[in-house]
Amino acid sequence: MDEELFRHLIFLEANNSSDIEEFIKLGYFIRCDDTVYRTEKLEEDIKEFVELKKEELFAAIKKLGSAREINRVMELAGIQQFITFSILADELVREGRIIKDKENICVIR
């Protein structure tokens, strides 16, 4: 899974999207009685993407000492969009591996 697909699947409005049929064919969703549900494949692929990119983000923050230069951190981590950075950084905060300082800058714990 790449970042674009990750973002698309995270924010997909399953019942309102014209893309949903394609994602059903790919095994990310199933339809049952006009309701669309996420599949285990979707959950596993998202988890795999998050785990991989989270480690790359952590390594970039560690290398630079903080995420003050956010564009540089994102570049080192191979992240294209701020929303992806934000999701991954929040995961690292939840794990206690980084913290956000009083300026909301991510730093290594």
C-alpha positions as CSV (number, residue, x, y, z in Angstrom):
1,M,0.0,0.0,0.0
2,D,1.3,3.4,-0.8
3,E,0.6,6.7,0.9
4,E,-2.0,7.9,-1.6
5,L,-4.0,4.6,-1.2
6,F,-3.7,4.8,2.6
7,R,-5.1,8.3,2.7
8,H,-7.9,7.4,0.2
9,L,-9.0,4.4,2.2
10,I,-8.8,6.1,5.6
11,F,-11.1,8.9,4.5
12,L,-13.3,7.0,2.1
13,E,-17.0,7.6,2.6
14,A,-18.0,4.0,1.9
15,N,-21.6,4.6,1.3
16,N,-21.2,7.7,-0.8
17,S,-18.2,7.0,-2.9
18,S,-18.1,6.0,-6.6
19,D,-14.8,4.3,-5.9
20,I,-16.3,1.8,-3.4
21,E,-17.0,-0.9,-6.1
22,E,-13.4,-0.9,-7.1
23,F,-12.3,-1.3,-3.5
24,I,-14.8,-4.1,-3.0
25,K,-13.2,-5.9,-6.0
26,L,-9.8,-5.4,-4.4
27,G,-11.0,-7.0,-1.2
28,Y,-10.9,-3.9,1.1
29,F,-14.6,-3.8,1.7
30,I,-17.6,-6.1,1.5
31,R,-21.3,-5.2,0.9
32,C,-24.0,-6.9,2.9
33,D,-27.6,-5.8,2.7
34,D,-26.7,-2.4,1.3
35,T,-24.2,-1.8,4.1
36,V,-20.5,-1.6,3.4
37,Y,-18.1,-3.1,5.9
38,R,-14.3,-2.9,6.2
39,T,-12.5,-6.2,5.7
40,E,-9.7,-7.8,7.6
41,K,-7.5,-7.3,4.5
42,L,-8.1,-3.5,4.8
43,E,-7.3,-3.5,8.5
44,E,-4.1,-5.6,7.9
45,D,-2.9,-3.4,5.0
46,I,-3.4,-0.2,6.9
47,K,-1.7,-1.6,10.0
48,E,1.3,-2.8,7.8
49,F,1.5,0.7,6.2
50,V,1.4,2.5,9.5
51,E,4.0,0.2,11.1
52,L,6.4,0.7,8.2
53,K,6.0,4.4,7.8
54,K,5.9,5.0,11.6
55,E,9.4,3.5,11.8
56,E,10.6,5.6,9.0
57,L,9.2,8.7,10.6
58,F,10.7,7.9,14.0
59,A,14.1,7.4,12.3
60,A,13.8,10.8,10.6
61,I,12.9,12.6,13.8
62,K,15.7,10.8,15.6
63,K,18.2,11.8,12.9
64,L,17.2,15.5,13.0
65,G,16.6,15.6,16.7
66,S,13.0,16.9,16.3
67,A,10.4,17.5,13.7
68,R,10.8,21.3,13.8
69,E,11.8,21.2,10.1
70,I,8.7,19.3,9.2
71,N,9.3,19.4,5.5
72,R,12.7,17.9,5.9
73,V,11.4,15.2,8.3
74,M,8.7,14.3,5.9
75,E,11.2,14.1,3.0
76,L,13.5,11.8,5.0
77,A,10.6,9.6,6.0
78,G,9.2,9.5,2.5
79,I,5.9,11.1,3.5
80,Q,4.2,13.4,1.0
81,Q,1.2,14.8,2.9
82,F,0.9,16.5,6.3
83,I,-2.1,14.4,7.2
84,T,-0.1,11.2,6.9
85,F,2.6,12.8,9.1
86,S,0.0,13.7,11.6
87,I,-1.5,10.3,11.8
88,L,1.8,8.6,12.1
89,A,3.2,11.1,14.7
90,D,0.0,10.6,16.8
91,E,0.7,6.8,16.8
92,L,4.3,7.5,18.0
93,V,3.0,9.8,20.7
94,R,0.5,7.1,21.8
95,E,3.3,4.6,22.0
96,G,5.4,7.0,24.1
97,R,8.3,7.0,21.6
98,I,8.0,10.8,20.9
99,I,6.4,13.7,22.7
100,K,5.1,17.0,21.5
101,D,6.7,20.0,23.2
102,K,4.9,23.2,24.2
103,E,5.1,24.4,20.6
104,N,3.6,21.1,19.4
105,I,6.9,20.0,17.8
106,C,7.6,16.3,17.9
107,V,10.7,15.3,19.7
108,I,12.3,12.0,20.8
109,R,11.2,11.0,24.3
